[in-house]
Amino acid sequence: MIALETELPTVPSVRLIAPLGLSTPHVAPVEVTASGARSRLVADPASGQHALCLTLEEDRITLRWRFETGGAPYPETLFQHRESRYTRAAAALSEEASAIARKGGLRALARHVAGMFHYGHPESRFYDDADEIPQLCSMTEGSCVDINAYFIAAARAAGYDAGYVTGYFIPGEKRTWCEDMHCWVVTRDNGIVQEWDIAHHLKMGARDIDPGLNPKPGVRVPMAHSMGLNFPALGVADLKLLSEPMWLFPDGHWQQADLSITLEGYDALAHARD
């Protein structure tokens, strides 16, 4: 069995929003259960994704997703452009990305993006106050979220299909647990689908980026896709991403939940990618 479980203390009078899990060619969700809360489904109509909106009933909430190996191809909506400040490339970035891709293709573009970042978690991000993803002209600190946002905006501007996958990465040295979310990129060019994880290459000191998800040993549990999500039933528009359960406060602001994250079935997940 493959199962991922999160447990967290409740926050009174605050709703918890959680992804349902994402089917990929490697692994697919088959069940999600919640204890300690009442739940209802809400949807992003453009992407066809659903999420759980949980109303708290107990002091702790436990969410458990069950997965099986193998699944559907990446959904078409993953590759669709969204009218969002998190995916819209500035004109200068579009011009630069198109020029790089014309000369060297998608790999050259990925390596250029890697050359613009050093990995980290800055308090302020290079696009925080922008209505689009700006062109970077010098080395910038960024997390997997930031690096992949830049890569996807650049790839789409250069004419490639590109999508953003969010979920969890469980390192090989841990096997049964991880600390937080992770994200990676899927591209499609002339029907060829490739997966990329620039951030993990940078964490390992590598800038010669090639397609492939695991330069660092470990397994992945996909939860959702895309940036700039809309949940009309919650009054939510242009949500940056939904990767793990998050608190939605009555005044509309979001807060990361303090989770414990555990995994059963590491070996089954590892074999699914072999």
Residue pairs with C-beta under 8 A, 6 or more apart in sequence:
1 66
1 264
1 265
1 268
2 27
2 66
2 67
2 68
2 69
2 263
2 264
2 265
2 268
2 269
3 64
3 65
3 66
3 67
3 263
3 264
3 265
4 64
4 65
4 67
4 168
4 221
4 261
4 262
4 263
4 264
5 62
5 63
5 64
5 65
5 261
5 262
5 263
5 264
6 62
6 63
6 244
6 245
6 257
6 259
6 260
6 261
6 262
7 60
7 61
7 62
7 63
7 259
7 260
8 16
8 60
8 61
8 245
8 257
8 258
8 259
8 260
9 59
9 60
9 258
10 16
10 36
10 37
10 56
10 58
10 59
10 60
10 61
11 56
11 247
12 56
13 250
14 56
14 247
14 248
14 249
14 250
15 53
15 54
15 55
15 56
15 234
15 247
15 248
16 37
16 52
16 53
16 54
16 56
16 61
16 245
16 246
16 247
16 248
16 257
17 42
17 51
17 52
17 53
17 54
17 231
17 234
17 242
17 245
17 246
17 247
17 248
18 34
18 51
18 52
18 54
18 63
18 244
18 245
18 246
19 49
19 51
19 52
19 166
19 223
19 224
19 242
19 243
19 244
19 245
20 29
20 32
20 49
20 50
20 51
20 52
20 65
20 223
20 224
21 28
21 29
21 32
21 65
21 67
21 221
21 222
21 223
21 224
22 29
22 49
22 165
22 167
22 222
22 223
22 224
22 225
23 29
23 71
23 72
23 75
23 222
24 71
24 72
24 74
24 165
24 222
25 70
25 71
25 72
25 73
25 74
26 69
26 70
26 71
26 220
26 272
26 273
27 67
27 68
27 69
27 70
27 71
27 220
27 221
27 222
27 269
27 272
28 67
28 68
28 70
28 71
28 72
29 65
29 66
29 67
30 66
30 67
30 68
31 65
31 66
32 52
32 63
32 64
32 65
32 66
33 63
33 64
34 52
34 54
34 61
34 62
34 63
34 64
35 58
35 61
35 62
36 56
36 57
36 58
36 59
36 60
36 61
36 62
37 54
37 55
37 56
37 57
37 58
37 61
38 54
38 55
38 57
39 52
39 53
39 54
39 55
40 52
40 53
41 50
41 51
41 52
41 53
42 50
42 51
42 52
42 53
42 231
42 233
42 234
43 49
43 50
43 51
43 231
43 233
44 50
44 51
44 229
44 230
44 231
45 230
45 232
46 77
46 80
46 82
46 230
47 75
47 77
47 78
47 80
47 82
47 225
47 226
47 229
48 75
48 77
49 77
49 224
49 225
49 226
49 229
49 242
51 224
51 231
51 242
52 63
53 233
53 234
54 61
54 245
61 245
63 245
65 221
65 223
67 221
67 265
67 269
69 268
69 269
69 271
69 272
70 272
73 193
74 163
74 165
74 186
74 188
74 193
74 225
75 225
77 225
77 226
78 163
78 164
78 165
78 186
78 225
78 226
79 161
79 162
79 163
79 186
79 188
81 87
81 156
82 226
82 227
82 228
83 228
84 227
84 228
84 238
85 127
85 130
85 131
85 132
85 133
85 228
85 238
86 127
86 133
86 149
86 227
86 228
86 238
86 240
86 241
87 133
87 149
87 152
87 153
87 156
87 164
87 226
87 227
87 228
88 131
88 132
88 133
88 153
89 97
89 132
89 133
89 153
89 154
89 156
89 157
90 130
90 132
90 133
90 134
90 135
92 134
92 135
93 133
93 134
93 135
93 136
93 153
93 154
93 157
94 157
94 158
96 135
96 154
97 109
97 153
97 154
97 155
97 157
97 158
98 157
98 158
98 159
100 108
100 109
100 112
100 158
101 108
101 109
101 158
101 159
101 160
105 189
106 155
106 158
106 160
106 187
106 189
106 194
107 209
107 210
107 211
109 151
109 154
109 155
109 158
109 160
110 151
110 196
110 198
110 209
110 211
111 207
111 208
111 209
112 154
113 147
113 150
113 151
113 154
113 198
113 209
114 147
114 198
114 201
114 202
114 207
114 209
115 207
116 136
116 138
116 139
116 140
116 150
117 139
117 140
117 141
117 142
117 146
117 147
117 150
117 198
117 202
118 139
118 140
118 141
118 142
118 202
119 141
119 142
119 143
119 147
119 199
119 202
119 203
120 141
120 142
120 143
121 141
121 143
122 141
122 142
122 143
122 146
125 142
125 146
126 134
126 136
126 140
126 142
126 146
127 133
127 134
127 146
127 149
132 153
133 149
133 150
133 153
133 154
136 150
140 146
142 150
143 199
144 182
144 183
144 184
144 197
144 199
144 200
145 183
145 240
145 241
147 198
147 199
147 202
148 164
148 183
148 184
148 185
148 198
148 199
149 164
149 227
151 162
151 185
151 196
151 198
152 162
152 163
152 164
152 185
152 227
155 162
155 185
155 187
156 162
160 187
160 188
160 189
161 187
161 188
161 189
162 185
162 186
162 187
162 188
163 185
163 186
163 187
163 225
163 226
164 183
164 185
164 225
164 226
164 227
164 241
165 183
165 184
165 185
165 186
165 222
165 224
165 225
166 181
166 182
166 183
166 222
166 223
166 224
166 225
166 241
166 242
166 243
166 244
167 181
167 182
167 183
167 220
167 221
167 222
167 223
167 224
167 243
168 178
168 181
168 182
168 220
168 221
168 223
168 244
168 261
168 263
169 178
169 182
169 200
169 216
169 218
169 219
169 220
170 176
170 177
170 178
170 218
170 219
170 220
170 221
170 263
170 266
170 269
171 178
171 216
171 217
171 218
172 216
172 217
172 218
172 219
173 217
174 218
175 263
175 266
176 262
176 263
176 264
176 266
177 260
177 261
177 262
177 263
178 261
178 263
179 261
180 244
180 259
180 261
181 223
181 243
181 244
182 199
182 220
182 243
183 241
183 243
184 195
184 196
184 197
184 213
184 220
185 195
185 196
185 197
185 198
186 193
186 194
186 195
186 196
187 193
187 194
187 195
187 196
187 211
188 194
194 211
195 211
195 212
195 213
196 209
196 211
196 212
196 213
197 212
197 213
197 214
197 215
198 209
200 213
200 214
200 215
200 216
201 207
201 208
201 209
201 215
203 216
204 215
204 216
206 215
213 220
213 273
214 220
214 273
219 263
219 266
219 269
219 270
219 273
220 269
221 263
221 269
223 242
223 243
223 244
224 241
224 242
224 243
226 241
227 240
227 241
228 238
228 239
228 240
229 236
229 238
229 239
229 241
229 242
230 236
230 237
230 238
230 239
231 239
234 248
235 252
236 248
236 252
239 254
244 256
244 257
244 259
244 261
245 257
245 259
246 254
246 255
246 256
246 257
247 254
247 255
247 256
247 257
248 254
249 255
263 269
